[in-house]
Amino acid sequence: MKSIYIDITPLPQEKKFTYLSSDATSAGTSLAVQSIVGLTTTAQILLLGEIKQEKAEVVYPSRATVPSGTTIYLFNTTAFDHSQDTKVTVLDWDEVQFWHAATVAGVKSVLSTMAIQPDMDYNYYNDTAQTTGYYFTRYRNTLTSGVSDYSDAIPYGDYADNTVFKIKQRALESCNEKISDLITHEWLNQQLWQARREYHNSQGKRPFRRMFNADLGNVATGAYRVNLPSDIESPHTAENLFGVRISTNGNLDYYDKKYWDFDYQGKPHTTTDVAYVIGQQDLWCSDVRDFSDSGTVQLEDDTITYSAKGVSGGTLRISADGGHNHAVATDVWQNVSMGLPSRYAVFMDAKGSASINFNCPFSTSYVNQNIWGDYYRTLVDYDSDADVLDEPEYDMYVYWLAWCIKKKKAQGLQPLQDPDFLMWQQKKAESLAKEYLGTEIRIYPEMYDNE
């Protein structure tokens, strides 16, 4: 048997609420509240009490009578007595669903749909039918039939030791603590990310975050740049880009943007705003202000001649058609020689998009070839208990979280007097030291030709 749990404690967090202004008795048909601001509709789900309280329950406003004054009329009667000042909270969901799939991306089948049980912080389902695969949970609103996103996959077997779930679980168990209003999953995640940032930002580079032979894109004729990987560290510089190669050629040389600017002097560039079709009167571009009043432009391996330009409209009046049609956003060049780049610069454009910019546009001889890169990946935030940490020495985070839990429970606790904090410091130092074990330093003399 496998028990699948869903944490319902987040349901009332940051939701509209009020309080009872007088006692409510069991089997009651209305609630007297301090304010009905934000509770004036009949299509709402209301939580009476707090999650994990013994008499917490879900009620619904009357379908026929809109709340008015300080009174909420009920569709269903209350099951328990509730004293004055009991909290009344609007919820988005009132049911939980449990699903199963053979694989993470496989077709899901529902196992059970049940009303939330607010007297428990974790609602659960016991599955006796499955022996493999993955489980998923989600919330449902019975009034609107709306549903939440699925949870991340929950394996039938146990979570791996280097998952976020296991690291948090081990830290909680070491302190004999459980998830509560004080120690929440969100708070534990924040503390874990803080420790991971500290480790990531320690002196040097983490070897396991060096990405080699990454496919950065494919060559297109006339293209002169490619986007940097979305997860590269510090994308505004080239310090974390170790190499860039075209197909099976060697690494290109890096050079500064001021030299890149020199390579593109007198070579106007724009892109097509409207797809070009042979025979049309104008070539529509994003901006033609830098182009000659008349002349030729090059689109991919195609040449188009124009007799005039319309600055305000971004058009070039065509006098001799090209040989091919061209899509929107095709690069348009003037006075440029295309070929195989030998150098590149890294910088951001005015819109904040970081890219690798080559010293010449690609000629058609290299179209569709791969652009390979080696780079240093930044620390990626995770958002799921099932996410796997990439640090080889992940056990150190258990000590850090244990220290954080104890500190939150006992303000004023001194770090250098706590064994868990000291172990975190020791394990972090050991992990950093291991990164350089076996590293060889090799010195190669530069050879110059004096002639």
Secondary structure, DSSP 8 states (H G I E B T S, - for coil): -EEEEEE-TTTTTT--EEEBSS-B-TT-SEEEBS--TT---SS-EEEES-TT-TT-EEE-B-SSS--BTTEEEBSS--SS-B-TT-EEEEES--EEEEEEESSTTS--EEEEEEE--TTSSEEEEEE-S-SSSEEEEEEE-TTT--B------EESS---TTBHHHHHHHHHHHTT----SSS-HHHHHHHHHHHHHHHHTSSS--GGGEEEEEEEEE--TT--EEE--TTBSSTTSSTTEEEEEETTS-B-EE--HHHHHHHTTT--EEEBSS-B-TT-SEEEBS--TTS-SSEEEEETTEEEEEEEEETTTTEEEEEE--SS-B-TT-EEESS---B---EEEEEE-TTS-EEEEESS-B-GGGTT-EEEEEEEB------STT-B---TTTTHHHHHHHHHHHHHHSTT--GGG-HHHHHHHHHHHHHHHHTTTT-------------
